[in-house]
Amino acid sequence: MVGKINKIYCDALIIGCGPAGLSAAAKLSEKNFKVLCIEKKKEIGKPVQCAEGIGSYLIKRLPFKIPKKLLEWKINGLTFNVDGIKIIRDQKEWAGYSINRLKVDKWLAKRAVKKGAKILTNVKINSIKLKGKKIIKVIIKVKKKLIEVFPKKVIIASGINSFILKKLGIYHEKKFSLMNVFAVEMKNIKLKDERFEQFYFCSLMPNAFFFIFPKSKNKANVGIGAFENNKKTKELFKKFIKNSTLKKMFSKAKIVSNKSKKAVFEGFTNKWFYGNTLLVGDAANQNIKPFIEGYLPAIICGNIAGEILFTKKISKYKLLVKKKIPEIWLSKHFIKNLKLLFKSKNKKKHLIIAAYVSNSINEKELKKILKGKDFIESKIMKK
Ligand SMILES: Cc1cc2nc3c(=O)[nH]c(=O)nc-3n(C[C@H](O)[C@H](O)[C@H](O)COP(=O)(O)OP(=O)(O)OC[C@H]3O[C@@H](n4cnc5c(N)ncnc54)[C@H](O)[C@@H]3O)c2cc1C
């Protein structure tokens, strides 16, 4: 498809080679469509900007198996911590793995290429030509060479990059569209609960959570998700690892690499289908809140998008995703209730947040608490 000529005609142009785009590319290629994937990074998956945790409950819903050797560290469950109170969730549905995202991204790319997709990296989009709602031409720049791409259909899998959504006129930013995630891989941590992903909530960080995702006995991705600017989020992180609860654990810890990036929280658009374009993955806010679990949802939704792009089922895209990952819809309630909790003046606010996100209290109970009813601590202690 890509020769010396500077014109490419393809069935599907996929913009963005993260898990969503690569999964869609593989599915479309499997169906013998001519697929061109473009990626702005020089190398697929690099730099890693992810905490690399995945849930077993979603592995079961994947359209294909990720090789076992890429699931690096078994996770038995999650803990939610507030002022010495720890809620442990060790039931099967809370288990998972830490992956090596760079390796899995590269494996997804190889898989797509094997099935026939063409991937171009280090690509800059110069311009996009629309006819009505449809993208009819995209001019890209690769190694100083301009190429005109004429796609029949387009998949936007460009994550939080808003450029194309703005061009299509479907971009609407809100206060909670994005969450700042400061994340680093650290070694020499004296990890407790090394088989548990750990979340912490405290008054030091009113609208934020601190996390530890172990990758071995003494290595972990550690960070903060916050609705604060970069500087403040980083400051919170520094303060938190020095606070009394965690001081010992991090006294000898060293940063190996930085994996920070903004993550999609409320998203930018409700449109998943526009003109000849489908949105997939983070571009369509297809991740599970409150902790923005988006890696496996991106693969699952990418596969659905590839399956239906050239069929009549395209109008049922949302329905198909909803059937496969209903949790994405439940996320909306989570966001609504979390916003209420952020505003709450209840003294036990952080314990209530931990109880709510760990599913120890349900929405009905939460509503009662928000209306002023007492929060009964013993209820979560029993779990
Ligand atoms: C710090 C952080 C930690 C996270 N931790 C976890 C976790 O532990 N577990 C989990 O499940 N999820 C996690 N997530 C969320 C998860 O990373 C995303 O939901 C997932 O990567 C979404 O996949 P995607 O393919 O939609 O987008 P991305 O993975 O963002 O891929 C988009 C790709 O498009 C490319 N691109 C962007 N613009 C253009 C353009 N104009 N032209 C060409 N290419 C373009 C980008 O370079 C990128 O490669 C985390 C997110 C962040 C930010």
Ligand as a Chemical Component Dictionary entry (heavy atoms), coordinates in Angstrom:
data_LIG
# 
_chem_comp.id                   LIG 
_chem_comp.type                 NON-POLYMER 
_chem_comp.pdbx_formal_charge   0 
_chem_comp.three_letter_code    LIG 
# 
loop_
_chem_comp_atom.comp_id 
_chem_comp_atom.atom_id 
_chem_comp_atom.alt_atom_id 
_chem_comp_atom.type_symbol 
_chem_comp_atom.charge 
_chem_comp_atom.model_Cartn_x 
_chem_comp_atom.model_Cartn_y 
_chem_comp_atom.model_Cartn_z 
_chem_comp_atom.pdbx_ordinal 
LIG C1  C1  C 0 -0.745 7.794  34.117 1  
LIG C2  C2  C 0 -1.818 6.831  33.685 2  
LIG C3  C3  C 0 -1.941 5.606  34.309 3  
LIG C4  C4  C 0 -2.875 4.682  33.864 4  
LIG N1  N1  N 0 -2.926 3.473  34.456 5  
LIG C5  C5  C 0 -3.774 2.530  33.988 6  
LIG C6  C6  C 0 -3.772 1.227  34.537 7  
LIG O1  O1  O 0 -3.017 0.899  35.445 8  
LIG N2  N2  N 0 -4.630 0.315  34.006 9  
LIG C7  C7  C 0 -5.493 0.623  32.990 10 
LIG O2  O2  O 0 -6.251 -0.247 32.556 11 
LIG N3  N3  N 0 -5.517 1.863  32.461 12 
LIG C8  C8  C 0 -4.674 2.814  32.924 13 
LIG N4  N4  N 0 -4.675 4.065  32.368 14 
LIG C9  C9  C 0 -5.582 4.335  31.252 15 
LIG C10 C10 C 0 -5.059 3.691  29.969 16 
LIG O3  O3  O 0 -3.706 4.004  29.789 17 
LIG C11 C11 C 0 -5.855 4.193  28.773 18 
LIG O4  O4  O 0 -7.228 4.081  29.062 19 
LIG C12 C12 C 0 -5.529 3.411  27.499 20 
LIG O5  O5  O 0 -4.189 3.545  27.166 21 
LIG C13 C13 C 0 -6.395 3.910  26.360 22 
LIG O6  O6  O 0 -5.955 3.352  25.151 23 
LIG P1  P1  P 0 -6.124 4.152  23.778 24 
LIG O7  O7  O 0 -5.583 3.267  22.707 25 
LIG O8  O8  O 0 -7.497 4.646  23.657 26 
LIG O9  O9  O 0 -5.235 5.454  23.940 27 
LIG P2  P2  P 0 -3.654 5.596  24.136 28 
LIG O10 O10 O 0 -3.098 4.432  24.812 29 
LIG O11 O11 O 0 -3.471 6.942  24.727 30 
LIG O12 O12 O 0 -3.116 5.598  22.650 31 
LIG C14 C14 C 0 -3.344 6.676  21.773 32 
LIG C15 C15 C 0 -2.224 6.704  20.763 33 
LIG O13 O13 O 0 -2.535 7.690  19.776 34 
LIG C16 C16 C 0 -1.363 8.419  19.482 35 
LIG N5  N5  N 0 -1.769 9.717  18.927 36 
LIG C17 C17 C 0 -2.322 10.763 19.581 37 
LIG N6  N6  N 0 -2.572 11.769 18.727 38 
LIG C18 C18 C 0 -2.168 11.347 17.512 39 
LIG C19 C19 C 0 -2.145 11.945 16.222 40 
LIG N7  N7  N 0 -2.604 13.196 16.008 41 
LIG N8  N8  N 0 -1.634 11.234 15.198 42 
LIG C20 C20 C 0 -1.157 9.970  15.386 43 
LIG N9  N9  N 0 -1.136 9.357  16.580 44 
LIG C21 C21 C 0 -1.654 10.039 17.624 45 
LIG C22 C22 C 0 -0.637 8.510  20.811 46 
LIG O14 O14 O 0 0.727  8.793  20.635 47 
LIG C23 C23 C 0 -0.880 7.125  21.384 48 
LIG O15 O15 O 0 0.102  6.212  21.023 49 
LIG C24 C24 C 0 -3.760 5.017  32.800 50 
LIG C25 C25 C 0 -3.672 6.269  32.198 51 
LIG C26 C26 C 0 -2.713 7.168  32.624 52 
LIG C27 C27 C 0 -2.619 8.484  31.940 53 
# 
loop_
_chem_comp_bond.comp_id 
_chem_comp_bond.atom_id_1 
_chem_comp_bond.atom_id_2 
_chem_comp_bond.value_order 
_chem_comp_bond.pdbx_ordinal 
LIG C1  C2  SING 1  
LIG C2  C3  SING 2  
LIG C2  C26 DOUB 3  
LIG C3  C4  DOUB 4  
LIG C4  N1  SING 5  
LIG C4  C24 SING 6  
LIG N1  C5  DOUB 7  
LIG C5  C6  SING 8  
LIG C5  C8  SING 9  
LIG C6  O1  DOUB 10 
LIG C6  N2  SING 11 
LIG N2  C7  SING 12 
LIG C7  O2  DOUB 13 
LIG C7  N3  SING 14 
LIG N3  C8  DOUB 15 
LIG C8  N4  SING 16 
LIG N4  C9  SING 17 
LIG N4  C24 SING 18 
LIG C9  C10 SING 19 
LIG C10 O3  SING 20 
LIG C10 C11 SING 21 
LIG C11 O4  SING 22 
LIG C11 C12 SING 23 
LIG C12 O5  SING 24 
LIG C12 C13 SING 25 
LIG C13 O6  SING 26 
LIG O6  P1  SING 27 
LIG P1  O7  DOUB 28 
LIG P1  O8  SING 29 
LIG P1  O9  SING 30 
LIG O9  P2  SING 31 
LIG P2  O10 DOUB 32 
LIG P2  O11 SING 33 
LIG P2  O12 SING 34 
LIG O12 C14 SING 35 
LIG C14 C15 SING 36 
LIG C15 O13 SING 37 
LIG C15 C23 SING 38 
LIG O13 C16 SING 39 
LIG C16 N5  SING 40 
LIG C16 C22 SING 41 
LIG N5  C17 SING 42 
LIG N5  C21 SING 43 
LIG C17 N6  DOUB 44 
LIG N6  C18 SING 45 
LIG C18 C19 SING 46 
LIG C18 C21 DOUB 47 
LIG C19 N7  SING 48 
LIG C19 N8  DOUB 49 
LIG N8  C20 SING 50 
LIG C20 N9  DOUB 51 
LIG N9  C21 SING 52 
LIG C22 O14 SING 53 
LIG C22 C23 SING 54 
LIG C23 O15 SING 55 
LIG C24 C25 DOUB 56 
LIG C25 C26 SING 57 
LIG C26 C27 SING 58 
# 
